[in-house]
Amino acid sequence: MKILVIRFMGLGDVASILVPAVKRLKRQMPEAVVDVLTYGAGVELMQLMDEVHGVLGVAPEQWPGNLQPAMQSFAGIAEVVLAQGYDRIINLDTWFMPCFLARLLLDAGANVEGNYINSSIAEFSQRLRSNQLTQSYFEYGHFLASSYPRMPDWFNLLWTMDPAAGSYPEYYLQHCCGMVGELDISLPIAVDAEFRAAAQGKSIIALSASGSGANKRYPQVESLRLLLEQAGFYVWSQFDGSLPMTLTLARLKATDLLISVATSTQWLARLVGCPSLIISGSMPPMVLGAELNAPRLTQCQYCAMNSCHMESQFACLDVPAGQLLQQVQAYFAR
């Protein structure tokens, strides 16, 4: 059995969705050959998985910003995938272009499960030529069809307020995709001993204070860094993609606590067993499943939205640095 699992999206999605999905497949079918198709930095991450046989990567230049060139590029990617002769192709992505790719493969006769666009490529192209598609079709998942019966639940934000729903990967994989069983979000990464030694016995704290979008930017990061250093912690924060993935993970493995906004760094830390204190902002803490959460600042805080109606944009992120320091000190005093 030769299987391809597709997940593009961001690095955090690759870490929290693609990694446990592949591990589950290999537990179920140890003899299966499992390849992955992913994007950007996700390629480097998936190359560290023992369970993965081959990594097919899509580079940023293969995903143009304009639809027509992107469709042509993804048609070429589909030809590469079809040539591999997979027995089973699983698309776990919810973005349009990966779902477009899955539909290309489905229409070509491949055994595709998971998510794909809800019309044939011929019908979609005809609707596009005749201007029958609005922007909302692409933005709000109106294009999505799935072989998973409960996938529509993913678009219902009510799950973010239900404690029984579990964290983001649990809800998506177990509930929406029907992948029952415990999720293994881990990679066998060795500690960066040299980095650990550089801390000279101090507790190490990683600080990841910004992600994509205004809902993932902690405004008091420099004040917090200063307070942590004054309190005797060794602080580092090189999460700009300049470090090799193996080194980033090895340093996180050596780290005692990550303080982060709701971005991919949390899931990288999860891969190596580094606990997190999350400044979740608009994202409900239960979705993130972190060990520690910053206090709630506004009544509207856990709205799970990427835009903010408040005059002070995302005031829910402006947690006083001193308050976070108190949480950190209480954590290490346990």
Helices and strands as residue ranges (DSSP letters): E 2-6, H 11-13, I 14-18, H 19-28, E 33-39, H 42-46, E 54-58, G 60-62, H 67-83, E 88-91, H 96-107, E 112-117, H 121-129, H 135-139, E 144-146, G 151-155, G 157-161, G 163-165, H 168-169, I 170-176, H 193-198, E 204-208, G 214-216, H 221-230, E 234-236, H 245-254, E 257-261, H 264-271, E 276-279, H 285-288, E 292-293, G 315-317, H 321-332
